[in-house]
Amino acid sequence: MPRTYCDPENPGDFVTEEDDGPTRESTQEEIEETVEQWQEWDKGEGDKND
């Protein structure tokens, strides 16, 4: 599963790391999904199995 996170080289931007290693600019959908997941974790509603 690809992993989306804040770009350490360009604060405010997001990158997505593919399963096989390459990193690319994140799509708007990936960014929105990541932010929603962060908000769930902040509320204590994150997946306890991860």
Backbone as CSV, one residue per row, in Angstrom:
resi,resn,N_x,N_y,N_z,CA_x,CA_y,CA_z,C_x,C_y,C_z
1,MET,0.849,-1.177,0.000,0.000,0.000,0.000,0.895,1.241,0.000
2,PRO,0.697,2.149,-0.948,1.509,3.362,-0.991,1.348,4.181,0.292
3,ARG,2.376,4.930,0.625,2.397,5.719,1.858,2.552,7.188,1.485
4,THR,1.636,8.033,1.976,1.657,9.468,1.685,2.071,10.212,2.946
5,TYR,2.969,11.180,2.789,3.448,11.946,3.940,3.946,13.314,3.491
6,CYS,4.217,14.200,4.461,4.741,15.531,4.155,6.131,15.395,3.559
7,ASP,6.377,16.154,2.515,7.671,16.120,1.831,8.723,16.797,2.705
8,PRO,9.732,16.053,3.156,10.748,16.646,4.024,11.595,17.714,3.320
9,GLU,11.653,17.667,1.999,12.450,18.637,1.245,11.656,19.890,0.884
10,ASN,10.334,19.797,0.880,9.462,20.926,0.533,8.297,20.992,1.511
11,PRO,8.510,21.601,2.674,7.434,21.686,3.675,6.156,22.250,3.047
12,GLY,5.037,21.634,3.391,3.750,22.035,2.849,3.318,21.206,1.655
13,ASP,4.258,20.447,1.071,3.935,19.554,-0.040,3.843,18.119,0.479
14,PHE,3.177,17.279,-0.295,3.048,15.879,0.056,3.658,15.013,-1.034
15,VAL,4.216,13.883,-0.637,4.727,12.896,-1.578,4.134,11.540,-1.222
16,THR,4.094,10.662,-2.209,3.609,9.299,-2.008,4.721,8.341,-2.394
17,GLU,5.036,7.446,-1.475,6.060,6.432,-1.716,5.357,5.147,-2.131
18,GLU,5.683,4.673,-3.314,5.081,3.451,-3.832,5.659,2.237,-3.103
19,ASP,4.941,1.132,-3.160,5.381,-0.102,-2.513,6.753,-0.559,-2.997
20,ASP,7.026,-0.330,-4.275,8.296,-0.795,-4.836,9.417,0.242,-4.724
21,GLY,9.175,1.344,-3.989,10.248,2.273,-3.673,10.191,3.682,-4.221
22,PRO,9.778,3.904,-5.495,9.822,5.266,-6.015,8.879,6.213,-5.264
23,THR,9.295,7.469,-5.170,8.486,8.499,-4.529,8.056,9.492,-5.596
24,ARG,6.795,9.932,-5.516,6.246,10.863,-6.503,5.374,11.887,-5.790
25,GLU,5.018,12.944,-6.514,4.112,13.949,-5.970,2.747,13.305,-5.730
26,SER,2.136,13.615,-4.600,0.835,13.029,-4.252,-0.285,13.687,-5.040
27,THR,-1.320,12.898,-5.302,-2.524,13.454,-5.915,-3.343,14.145,-4.834
28,GLN,-4.252,15.011,-5.245,-5.116,15.702,-4.281,-5.925,14.690,-3.472
29,GLU,-6.387,13.639,-4.115,-7.166,12.602,-3.425,-6.327,11.921,-2.337
30,GLU,-5.070,11.618,-2.641,-4.188,10.987,-1.648,-3.945,11.920,-0.462
31,ILE,-3.767,13.198,-0.753,-3.551,14.176,0.320,-4.775,14.255,1.223
32,GLU,-5.951,14.365,0.631,-7.185,14.461,1.408,-7.404,13.213,2.266
33,GLU,-7.146,12.051,1.695,-7.290,10.799,2.430,-6.317,10.737,3.612
34,THR,-5.100,11.186,3.398,-4.093,11.188,4.462,-4.490,12.130,5.581
35,VAL,-4.945,13.322,5.238,-5.364,14.297,6.249,-6.548,13.751,7.049
36,GLU,-7.494,13.101,6.381,-8.630,12.497,7.076,-8.153,11.428,8.062
37,GLN,-7.175,10.617,7.653,-6.638,9.589,8.546,-5.966,10.221,9.754
38,TRP,-5.221,11.300,9.540,-4.572,11.996,10.661,-5.619,12.523,11.636
39,GLN,-6.716,13.081,11.096,-7.773,13.615,11.948,-8.431,12.511,12.768
40,GLU,-8.623,11.338,12.168,-9.181,10.199,12.894,-8.253,9.792,14.038
41,TRP,-6.941,9.756,13.753,-5.980,9.388,14.798,-5.989,10.411,15.924
42,ASP,-6.109,11.710,15.570,-6.150,12.759,16.586,-7.356,12.589,17.508
43,LYS,-8.446,12.074,16.962,-9.659,11.847,17.740,-9.617,10.515,18.489
44,GLY,-8.584,9.725,18.241,-8.485,8.417,18.870,-9.297,7.356,18.168
45,GLU,-9.637,7.601,16.897,-10.459,6.658,16.146,-9.661,5.884,15.120
46,GLY,-8.342,5.949,15.171,-7.523,5.265,14.184,-7.599,3.767,14.318
47,ASP,-7.176,3.068,13.292,-7.163,1.610,13.276,-6.187,1.101,14.313
48,LYS,-6.672,0.400,15.280,-5.831,-0.095,16.374,-4.912,-1.241,15.928
49,ASN,-5.171,-1.812,14.740,-4.369,-2.940,14.267,-3.153,-2.521,13.473
50,ASP,-2.985,-1.241,13.165,-1.824,-0.787,12.397,-0.626,-0.580,13.288
